[in-house]
Amino acid sequence: MASVEVDLKPRRFGETSRRDAWWAQSLLVFLVLSAFIVYATWAAFQGNHYEHGPYLSPFYSPLLFGNSTHSWFGPQPTWWPSALPFSAALLILWAPGGFRFTCYYYRGAYYKAFWADPPACAVGEPRKSYIGERSFPLIMQNIHRYFLYFALLFLVILAYDVYQALWFTDAATGQKKFGIGVGTLVLAVNVICLGSYTLGCHSFRHLVGGYLDHLSLSPVRKKAYDCSSCLNRWHMRWAWFSLFSVAFADLYVRLCSMGVWSDWRIL
């Protein structure tokens, strides 16, 4: 058979034969993720307006230290450096942040949107060599499976916060009474979104289904694997839903605490 030699030249940055708006998705991801990072960083450094009645912002949960009834170990610790502004969120956000930052989906999203590696399929990128995730610092992405354990623990804690958000202090008697407010539903929806995102993660599927040649030999693990696989089909959507839900939950509690919004009692 006759053969034809084709001289393949690497594309220059941004060079492509595509005629569609290939840049639109990467631009949108860049803007949304940047907005979330800016807001989350700002909220974490505030150190106040993170609670309203029984509601606690997910950015500050678990509240290890603070002047609040939600605090686990009392007020600001004496060992905190005086030169740094104190915020309880700075003690715990590394765990859920690390899980999300090393997520398989988010890697692909911000590799394209922030590093242009590549900016889109069949579009030239600004670098000539490929290192992958075998060298520092990207090799640290492989600790994603260990951040999963922290994420599962945080799910339990946030679910308990929803339970706490069902009990309101009566102004007349000072006793706690069962009730449901809009904030209760906001925190509950956030846990559902975060749970669907976390339990649909590839690492969780490996956790419940790994090391078994035949899943049918363990009906419980097979059921968990099937449920995780079902959530995984929407993993991209749950990644974004949970990003918006956790930011809105903090914003809702914050604005209620500041008196900008009023929390409506449904029950």
Backbone as numpy.savetxt, mean C-alpha at the origin, in Angstrom:
# Nx Ny Nz CAx CAy CAz Cx Cy Cz
17.00 -22.71 -47.60 16.16 -21.51 -47.60 17.03 -20.26 -47.60
16.59 -19.27 -48.32 17.34 -18.02 -48.37 17.17 -17.27 -47.06
18.20 -16.62 -46.64 18.14 -15.85 -45.39 18.46 -14.39 -45.68
17.87 -13.53 -44.90 18.07 -12.09 -45.06 18.64 -11.56 -43.75
19.74 -10.87 -43.83 20.34 -10.28 -42.65 19.78 -8.88 -42.43
19.30 -8.66 -41.21 18.74 -7.36 -40.87 19.60 -6.74 -39.77
20.06 -5.58 -40.01 20.90 -4.87 -39.03 20.00 -4.17 -38.02
19.95 -4.74 -36.80 19.10 -4.18 -35.75 19.89 -3.16 -34.95
19.46 -1.95 -34.98 20.09 -0.90 -34.21 19.24 -0.59 -32.99
19.87 -0.42 -31.84 19.09 -0.08 -30.64 18.38 1.25 -30.80
17.14 1.29 -30.31 16.37 2.53 -30.42 16.95 3.61 -29.51
16.87 4.83 -29.98 17.21 5.96 -29.13 16.09 6.16 -28.12
16.40 6.94 -27.08 15.40 7.17 -26.03 14.14 7.79 -26.61
13.02 7.10 -26.38 11.73 7.59 -26.86 11.42 7.23 -28.29
12.35 6.61 -29.00 12.11 6.25 -30.39 11.20 5.03 -30.47
10.21 5.06 -31.33 9.28 3.95 -31.47 8.51 4.08 -32.78
7.97 2.95 -33.21 7.10 2.95 -34.39 5.63 3.02 -33.99
5.37 3.01 -32.69 3.99 3.06 -32.22 3.36 4.41 -32.53
2.08 4.38 -32.88 1.35 5.60 -33.21 0.30 5.95 -32.17
0.15 5.09 -31.17 -0.83 5.37 -30.11 -0.19 6.25 -29.04
-0.98 6.67 -28.08 -0.48 7.52 -26.98 0.18 6.63 -25.93
1.32 6.05 -26.28 1.99 5.09 -25.39 2.47 5.74 -24.10
2.65 7.04 -24.11 3.18 7.76 -22.96 2.11 8.08 -21.91
0.83 7.95 -22.29 -0.25 8.40 -21.41 -0.30 7.60 -20.11
-0.20 6.27 -20.20 -0.29 5.45 -19.00 0.88 5.71 -18.05
2.08 5.79 -18.60 3.25 6.05 -17.76 3.15 7.42 -17.10
2.66 8.41 -17.83 2.50 9.74 -17.27 1.49 9.74 -16.14
0.38 9.03 -16.33 -0.65 8.96 -15.30 -0.12 8.27 -14.05
0.60 7.16 -14.24 1.19 6.46 -13.10 2.17 7.37 -12.36
2.98 8.10 -13.11 3.95 9.02 -12.50 3.24 10.07 -11.65
2.19 10.66 -12.18 1.48 11.73 -11.46 0.78 11.21 -10.21
0.10 10.06 -10.35 -0.66 9.53 -9.21 0.27 9.05 -8.11
1.30 8.28 -8.47 2.23 7.80 -7.46 2.98 8.95 -6.80
3.34 9.95 -7.58 4.03 11.12 -7.01 3.13 11.84 -6.03
1.86 12.01 -6.38 0.90 12.67 -5.49 0.74 11.89 -4.19
0.67 10.56 -4.30 0.52 9.74 -3.10 1.75 9.84 -2.22
2.94 9.77 -2.82 4.17 9.84 -2.04 4.29 11.18 -1.32
3.95 12.26 -2.02 4.01 13.59 -1.41 3.02 13.70 -0.26
1.78 13.24 -0.48 0.77 13.34 0.58 1.14 12.46 1.77
1.53 11.21 1.50 1.85 10.28 2.58 3.03 10.78 3.40
4.03 11.36 2.74 5.19 11.90 3.46 4.77 13.09 4.31
3.97 13.97 3.73 3.47 15.13 4.49 2.66 14.69 5.69
1.74 13.76 5.50 0.88 13.29 6.58 1.68 12.59 7.67
2.72 11.85 7.28 3.53 11.12 8.25 4.30 12.06 9.16
4.72 13.22 8.63 5.52 14.15 9.42 4.67 15.11 10.25
3.35 15.09 10.07 2.50 16.01 10.82 2.47 15.67 12.31
2.27 14.40 12.61 2.26 13.99 14.01 1.01 14.40 14.77
-0.01 14.86 14.08 -1.26 15.24 14.74 -2.44 15.01 13.80
-3.64 15.20 14.32 -4.88 15.03 13.56 -4.96 13.64 12.91
-4.49 12.63 13.64 -4.54 11.26 13.12 -5.64 10.43 13.78
-6.43 11.05 14.65 -7.53 10.33 15.29 -8.73 11.25 15.44
-9.89 10.64 15.47 -11.12 11.39 15.71 -12.10 10.43 16.38
-12.34 10.64 17.66 -13.19 9.70 18.39 -12.59 8.30 18.36
-13.35 7.32 17.92 -12.81 5.95 17.85 -12.01 5.67 16.58
-11.91 6.66 15.70 -11.23 6.46 14.43 -9.73 6.74 14.56
-8.92 5.88 13.94 -7.48 6.06 13.91 -7.01 5.93 12.47
-6.22 6.89 12.02 -5.71 6.86 10.65 -4.85 5.62 10.41
-5.01 4.96 9.27 -4.16 3.79 8.97 -2.69 4.15 8.82
-2.38 5.42 8.56 -0.98 5.83 8.48 -0.30 5.79 9.86
-1.09 5.78 10.92 -0.54 5.82 12.28 -0.86 4.56 13.08
-1.38 3.56 12.42 -1.76 2.33 13.11 -0.79 1.21 12.79
-0.25 0.52 13.80 -0.52 0.70 15.23 0.15 1.96 15.79
-0.55 2.65 16.68 -0.01 3.85 17.30 0.85 3.42 18.48
2.15 3.31 18.25 3.05 2.82 19.30 3.21 3.84 20.42
3.38 5.11 20.04 3.54 6.17 21.04 2.69 7.37 20.62
2.12 8.04 21.60 1.32 9.22 21.31 0.41 9.57 22.46
-0.04 10.81 22.49 -0.96 11.28 23.52 -2.38 10.94 23.10
-2.71 9.67 23.17 -3.99 9.20 22.68 -4.37 7.91 23.41
-5.66 7.65 23.47 -6.12 6.39 24.06 -5.78 5.21 23.16
-5.46 5.48 21.90 -5.06 4.43 20.97 -3.61 4.01 21.15
-2.84 4.78 21.91 -1.42 4.52 22.05 -1.16 3.22 22.80
-0.20 2.46 22.31 0.15 1.18 22.93 1.10 1.36 24.12
2.07 2.27 23.98 3.13 2.37 25.00 3.25 3.77 25.59
2.18 4.55 25.51 2.21 5.85 26.16 2.66 6.98 25.25
3.03 8.12 25.83 3.39 9.32 25.05 4.74 9.18 24.37
5.20 10.29 23.80 6.46 10.32 23.07 7.59 9.79 23.94
8.40 8.88 23.42 9.50 8.31 24.23 10.61 9.32 24.46
11.29 9.16 25.57 12.37 10.10 25.92 13.59 9.92 25.03
13.73 8.73 24.42 14.91 8.49 23.60 14.80 9.09 22.20
13.64 9.69 21.87 13.48 10.26 20.53 14.39 11.48 20.39
15.19 11.58 19.32 16.11 12.73 19.15 15.36 14.04 19.14
15.81 14.98 19.94 15.12 16.28 20.03 15.23 17.08 18.75
16.23 16.79 17.93 16.40 17.53 16.68 15.41 17.10 15.61
14.75 15.95 15.80 13.81 15.45 14.81 12.38 15.67 15.28
11.49 16.10 14.39 10.08 16.22 14.77 9.50 14.84 15.05
8.74 14.72 16.14 8.21 13.40 16.50 6.91 13.13 15.77
6.83 11.96 15.19 5.60 11.49 14.57 5.59 9.97 14.68
4.52 9.44 15.26 4.43 7.99 15.44 4.38 7.25 14.12
3.93 7.93 13.06 3.84 7.27 11.76 5.21 6.86 11.23
6.24 7.62 11.59 7.58 7.32 11.10 8.11 6.01 11.65
7.51 5.52 12.74 7.97 4.28 13.35 7.40 3.04 12.66
6.32 3.20 11.92 5.65 2.00 11.39 5.43 2.00 9.87
5.51 3.16 9.22 5.17 3.21 7.79 6.18 2.49 6.90
7.37 2.20 7.43 8.37 1.49 6.63 7.88 0.09 6.25
7.04 -0.52 7.09 6.58 -1.89 6.82 5.59 -1.96 5.66
4.43 -1.26 5.74 3.52 -1.30 4.58 4.10 -0.61 3.37
4.93 0.42 3.59 5.57 1.08 2.45 6.54 0.16 1.74
7.30 -0.61 2.51 8.23 -1.56 1.91 7.53 -2.66 1.14
6.39 -3.12 1.67 5.63 -4.15 0.97 5.11 -3.63 -0.37
4.60 -2.42 -0.37 4.05 -1.86 -1.61 5.16 -1.50 -2.60
6.28 -0.97 -2.09 7.37 -0.55 -2.97 8.01 -1.74 -3.67
8.07 -2.89 -3.00 8.70 -4.08 -3.60 7.70 -4.99 -4.29
6.44 -4.59 -4.36 5.40 -5.38 -5.00 5.74 -5.61 -6.48
5.44 -6.80 -6.98 5.76 -7.13 -8.37 5.05 -6.19 -9.34
3.80 -5.86 -9.05 3.09 -4.96 -9.96 3.68 -3.56 -9.93
3.90 -3.03 -8.71 4.40 -1.66 -8.60 5.80 -1.52 -9.18
6.59 -2.58 -9.13 7.92 -2.52 -9.74 7.79 -2.18 -11.23
6.96 -2.94 -11.92 6.77 -2.69 -13.35 6.20 -1.31 -13.61
5.33 -0.84 -12.69 4.70 0.46 -12.88 5.72 1.60 -12.74
6.49 1.59 -11.65 7.40 2.73 -11.48 8.71 2.56 -12.24
9.06 1.33 -12.63 10.22 1.19 -13.52 9.96 1.96 -14.82
8.74 1.84 -15.33 8.39 2.54 -16.57 8.19 4.04 -16.34
7.39 4.36 -15.31 6.96 5.75 -15.13 8.08 6.65 -14.62
8.94 6.14 -13.73 9.96 6.98 -13.11 11.34 6.79 -13.73
11.66 5.55 -14.10 13.01 5.29 -14.59 13.06 5.09 -16.10
11.91 5.06 -16.76 11.85 4.85 -18.22 12.61 3.58 -18.60
12.33 2.48 -17.88 13.08 1.25 -18.07 12.18 0.07 -18.44
11.63 0.04 -19.65 11.56 1.11 -20.66 10.33 1.97 -20.39
10.18 3.10 -21.06 9.00 3.94 -20.82 7.70 3.27 -21.26
7.76 2.34 -22.21 6.61 1.56 -22.66 7.14 0.44 -23.56
6.29 -0.51 -23.88 6.71 -1.60 -24.75 7.10 -1.08 -26.13
8.22 -1.57 -26.65 8.71 -1.21 -27.99 9.07 0.26 -28.11
9.46 0.87 -26.97 9.90 2.26 -26.96 11.33 2.30 -26.43
12.19 3.04 -27.08 13.59 3.12 -26.69 13.77 3.69 -25.30
14.72 3.12 -24.55 15.00 3.58 -23.20 16.33 4.31 -23.14
16.59 5.06 -22.08 17.79 5.92 -22.04 19.08 5.20 -21.70
19.05 3.89 -21.42 20.27 3.19 -21.05 20.56 2.04 -22.01
21.82 1.67 -22.12 22.23 0.66 -23.08 22.39 -0.72 -22.45
22.71 -0.77 -21.17 22.97 -2.05 -20.51 21.78 -2.47 -19.68
21.74 -3.75 -19.33 20.66 -4.29 -18.51 21.27 -5.01 -17.32
20.91 -4.59 -16.14 21.43 -5.19 -14.91 20.38 -6.09 -14.26
19.13 -5.67 -14.33 18.08 -6.44 -13.70 18.09 -6.28 -12.19
17.60 -7.28 -11.48 17.51 -7.22 -10.02 18.52 -8.16 -9.37
19.69 -8.27 -10.01 20.73 -9.15 -9.49 21.82 -8.39 -8.75
21.80 -7.07 -8.85 22.85 -6.25 -8.24 22.20 -5.22 -7.31
23.02 -4.69 -6.40 22.54 -3.66 -5.49 22.27 -2.37 -6.28
21.20 -1.63 -6.03 20.26 -1.82 -4.94 19.02 -2.65 -5.29
18.83 -2.95 -6.59 17.58 -3.61 -6.98 17.47 -5.03 -6.47
18.57 -5.63 -6.06 18.48 -6.97 -5.50 17.68 -6.98 -4.20
17.54 -5.80 -3.57 16.75 -5.67 -2.35 15.27 -5.89 -2.61
14.87 -5.84 -3.89 13.46 -6.10 -4.22 13.05 -7.52 -3.81
14.02 -8.41 -3.68 13.71 -9.80 -3.37 13.26 -10.02 -1.93
13.31 -8.98 -1.10 12.83 -9.13 0.27 11.31 -8.91 0.35
10.67 -8.79 -0.80 9.22 -8.58 -0.82 8.48 -9.64 -0.03
8.92 -10.89 -0.14 8.23 -11.98 0.55 8.29 -11.82 2.06
9.33 -11.16 2.56 9.45 -10.97 4.01 8.60 -9.79 4.47
8.46 -8.78 3.62 7.55 -7.69 3.95 6.11 -8.18 4.00
5.82 -9.30 3.31 4.47 -9.86 3.34 4.05 -10.20 4.76
4.95 -10.73 5.57 4.61 -11.10 6.93 4.18 -9.88 7.74
4.88 -8.77 7.55 4.49 -7.54 8.22 3.13 -7.05 7.72
2.91 -7.16 6.40 1.65 -6.70 5.82 0.47 -7.49 6.38
0.64 -8.80 6.55 -0.43 -9.62 7.12 -0.72 -9.22 8.56
0.33 -8.91 9.32 0.15 -8.46 10.70 -0.59 -7.13 10.74
-0.24 -6.22 9.84 -0.90 -4.92 9.79 -2.37 -5.07 9.42
-2.70 -6.05 8.59 -4.12 -6.28 8.25 -4.92 -6.62 9.49
-4.37 -7.45 10.35 -5.06 -7.82 11.60 -5.26 -6.59 12.47
-4.23 -5.76 12.58 -4.31 -4.56 13.42 -5.34 -3.58 12.85
-5.34 -3.39 11.54 -6.30 -2.46 10.94 -7.72 -2.99 11.05
-7.88 -4.31 10.98 -9.21 -4.90 11.18 -9.69 -4.64 12.61
-8.78 -4.71 13.56 -9.14 -4.40 14.96 -9.51 -2.93 15.10
-8.86 -2.06 14.35 -9.21 -0.64 14.37 -10.65 -0.42 13.89
-11.08 -1.23 12.92 -12.47 -1.14 12.45 -13.41 -1.54 13.57
-13.05 -2.58 14.32 -13.87 -2.99 15.47 -13.92 -1.86 16.50
-12.79 -1.22 16.76 -12.76 -0.10 17.69 -13.61 1.06 17.20
-13.71 1.21 15.88 -14.49 2.30 15.29 -16.00 2.06 15.40
-16.39 0.95 15.98 -17.81 0.65 16.19 -18.30 1.09 17.57
-17.39 1.61 18.39 -17.75 1.96 19.76 -17.47 3.43 20.00
-18.56 4.16 20.26 -18.49 5.61 20.45 -18.74 5.95 21.91
-17.99 6.92 22.41 -18.15 7.34 23.80 -19.34 8.27 23.92
-20.28 7.92 24.79 -21.46 8.74 25.02 -21.07 9.98 25.82
-21.42 11.16 25.31 -21.03 12.41 25.95 -21.65 12.57 27.33
-22.83 12.00 27.56 -23.53 12.18 28.83 -23.01 11.22 29.90
-22.87 9.96 29.55 -22.50 8.95 30.54 -21.02 8.60 30.52
-20.33 8.90 29.43 -18.92 8.54 29.32 -18.69 7.08 28.98
-19.79 6.34 28.77 -19.67 4.93 28.43 -19.64 4.74 26.91
-19.06 3.62 26.50 -18.98 3.33 25.08 -20.22 2.59 24.63
-20.76 3.05 23.49 -21.95 2.44 22.93 -21.70 2.06 21.47
-22.35 0.99 21.06 -22.19 0.53 19.69 -22.80 1.53 18.71
-22.11 1.73 17.60 -22.62 2.64 16.59 -21.83 2.49 15.30
-22.36 3.05 14.26 -21.70 3.02 12.95 -21.73 4.44 12.38
-20.57 4.95 12.06 -20.46 6.25 11.41 -19.89 6.09 10.02
-19.88 7.18 9.28 -19.29 7.13 7.94 -17.82 6.73 8.04
-17.14 7.22 9.08 -15.74 6.87 9.28 -15.55 5.38 9.49
-16.51 4.73 10.15 -16.43 3.28 10.33 -16.41 2.57 8.98
-17.28 3.02 8.09 -17.35 2.41 6.76 -16.09 2.72 5.95
-15.56 3.93 6.10 -14.33 4.30 5.38 -13.18 3.39 5.79
-13.03 3.17 7.10 -11.96 2.31 7.58 -12.19 0.85 7.18
-13.46 0.42 7.17 -13.77 -0.96 6.79 -13.47 -1.20 5.31
-13.87 -0.27 4.45 -13.58 -0.40 3.02 -12.08 -0.43 2.78
-11.35 0.36 3.54 -9.89 0.38 3.39 -9.30 -0.99 3.72
-9.78 -1.64 4.78 -9.27 -2.97 5.14 -9.62 -3.98 4.06
-10.81 -3.87 3.48 -11.20 -4.79 2.40 -10.27 -4.62 1.20
-10.00 -3.37 0.83 -9.12 -3.11 -0.31 -7.70 -3.57 -0.04
-7.18 -3.24 1.15 -5.83 -3.67 1.51 -5.74 -5.18 1.60
-6.78 -5.81 2.17 -6.78 -7.27 2.28 -6.81 -7.94 0.92
-7.62 -7.42 0.02 -7.71 -7.99 -1.33 -6.39 -7.82 -2.08
-5.74 -6.69 -1.87 -4.44 -6.45 -2.50 -3.36 -7.38 -1.92
-3.32 -7.49 -0.60 -2.28 -8.28 0.06 -2.47 -9.77 -0.16
-3.70 -10.26 0.00 -3.96 -11.69 -0.12 -3.95 -12.17 -1.56
-3.97 -11.24 -2.51 -3.84 -11.61 -3.91 -2.42 -11.53 -4.42
-1.50 -11.21 -3.52 -0.09 -11.07 -3.88 0.51 -12.42 -4.28
1.45 -12.40 -5.23 2.12 -13.63 -5.65 2.82 -14.32 -4.48
3.40 -13.53 -3.58 4.10 -14.11 -2.44 3.14 -14.84 -1.51
1.92 -14.34 -1.37 0.95 -15.02 -0.51 0.51 -16.33 -1.15
0.35 -16.32 -2.47 0.01 -17.55 -3.16 1.10 -18.59 -2.96
2.35 -18.15 -3.01 3.47 -19.06 -2.78 3.47 -19.56 -1.34
3.08 -18.68 -0.41 3.06 -19.04 1.01 2.05 -20.14 1.28
0.87 -20.04 0.69 -0.18 -21.02 0.98 -0.13 -22.22 0.05
0.49 -22.08 -1.12 0.49 -23.18 -2.08 1.85 -23.74 -2.40
2.91 -23.14 -1.85 4.25 -23.61 -2.15 4.63 -24.88 -1.41
5.65 -25.55 -1.90 6.21 -26.74 -1.27 5.27 -27.93 -1.26
4.23 -27.90 -2.08 3.32 -29.03 -2.19 3.28 -29.48 -3.65
3.48 -30.77 -3.88 3.39 -31.30 -5.24 1.95 -31.40 -5.70
1.06 -31.66 -4.75 -0.36 -31.81 -5.07 -1.17 -31.02 -4.04
-1.74 -29.89 -4.48 -2.53 -29.07 -3.56 -3.77 -29.81 -3.05
-4.25 -30.78 -3.85 -5.45 -31.52 -3.45 -5.24 -32.31 -2.17
-3.98 -32.56 -1.80 -3.70 -33.29 -0.57 -3.96 -32.44 0.67
-4.08 -31.13 0.48 -4.37 -30.23 1.59 -5.54 -29.35 1.21
-6.78 -29.79 1.46 -7.97 -29.04 1.03 -8.00 -27.59 1.52
-7.53 -27.37 2.75 -7.57 -26.02 3.31 -6.62 -25.10 2.53
-5.41 -25.56 2.29 -4.44 -24.75 1.56 -4.86 -24.58 0.10
-5.51 -25.60 -0.46 -5.99 -25.48 -1.83 -7.06 -24.41 -1.93
-7.96 -24.38 -0.94 -9.01 -23.37 -0.94 -8.40 -21.97 -0.80
-7.40 -21.84 0.09 -6.74 -20.55 0.26 -6.02 -20.14 -1.01
-5.39 -21.10 -1.68 -4.68 -20.81 -2.93 -5.66 -20.38 -4.02
-6.80 -21.05 -4.11 -7.80 -20.69 -5.11 -8.35 -19.28 -4.86
-8.60 -18.96 -3.59 -9.10 -17.63 -3.25 -8.06 -16.56 -3.58
-6.79 -16.85 -3.25 -5.73 -15.91 -3.56 -5.57 -15.73 -5.07
-5.72 -16.83 -5.82 -5.61 -16.75 -7.28 -6.73 -15.90 -7.86
-7.92 -16.02 -7.26 -9.06 -15.22 -7.71 -8.79 -13.73 -7.50
-8.24 -13.39 -6.34 -7.90 -11.98 -6.07 -6.75 -11.52 -6.95
-5.85 -12.43 -7.27 -4.68 -12.07 -8.08 -5.06 -11.63 -9.49
-6.21 -12.11 -9.98 -6.64 -11.71 -11.32 -6.92 -10.21 -11.38
-7.26 -9.63 -10.25 -7.51 -8.19 -10.15 -6.39 -7.50 -9.38
-5.21 -8.08 -9.36 -4.14 -7.56 -8.50 -3.81 -6.10 -8.83
-3.78 -5.77 -10.11 -3.48 -4.40 -10.51 -4.56 -3.45 -9.98
-5.82 -3.85 -10.14 -6.91 -2.98 -9.67 -6.87 -2.83 -8.16
-6.66 -3.93 -7.43 -6.61 -3.85 -5.97 -5.42 -3.01 -5.52
-4.33 -3.05 -6.28 -3.17 -2.22 -5.94 -3.54 -0.75 -5.96
-4.31 -0.33 -6.96 -4.72 1.07 -7.04 -5.86 1.39 -6.09
-6.84 0.48 -5.98 -7.95 0.72 -5.04 -7.41 0.93 -3.63
-6.49 0.07 -3.21 -5.95 0.15 -1.85 -5.10 1.40 -1.67
-4.44 1.86 -2.72 -3.65 3.08 -2.63 -4.56 4.28 -2.36
-5.67 4.35 -3.10 -6.62 5.44 -2.89 -7.34 5.31 -1.55
-7.70 4.08 -1.17 -8.48 3.89 0.06 -7.68 4.27 1.30
-6.38 3.91 1.34 -5.60 4.21 2.52 -5.32 5.71 2.63
-5.13 6.37 1.48 -4.94 7.82 1.50 -6.22 8.54 1.91
-7.36 8.07 1.38 -8.62 8.72 1.72 -8.99 8.49 3.18
-8.67 7.30 3.70 -8.97 7.02 5.11 -8.21 7.98 6.01
-6.95 8.22 5.71 -6.18 9.19 6.50 -6.76 10.58 6.34
-7.10 10.96 5.10 -7.65 12.28 4.84 -8.97 12.47 5.57
-9.81 11.44 5.58 -11.12 11.55 6.24 -10.94 11.79 7.74
-10.11 10.97 8.38 -9.88 11.13 9.82 -9.25 12.49 10.10
-8.32 12.90 9.26 -7.63 14.17 9.47 -8.60 15.36 9.38
-9.45 15.38 8.36 -10.37 16.51 8.19 -11.45 16.51 9.27
-11.86 15.32 9.71 -12.81 15.27 10.83 -12.16 15.80 12.11
-10.90 15.43 12.35 -10.19 15.90 13.53 -9.99 17.42 13.50
-9.79 17.95 12.31 -9.58 19.40 12.17 -10.89 20.18 12.18
-12.02 19.49 12.14 -13.32 20.15 12.14 -13.77 20.60 10.77
-13.05 20.20 9.73 -13.44 20.58 8.37 -14.64 19.76 7.92
-14.61 18.46 8.24 -15.73 17.56 7.93 -16.40 17.12 9.23
-17.67 16.81 9.13 -18.41 16.24 10.26 -18.71 14.77 9.96
-18.45 13.93 10.93 -18.70 12.50 10.75 -20.18 12.22 11.01
-20.87 11.72 10.02 -22.29 11.39 10.15 -22.45 10.03 10.80
-23.33 9.98 11.79 -23.65 8.72 12.45 -24.80 8.06 11.71
-24.55 6.86 11.23 -25.58 6.10 10.52 -26.44 5.33 11.51
-25.82 4.86 12.57 -26.53 4.05 13.56 -26.08 4.46 14.96
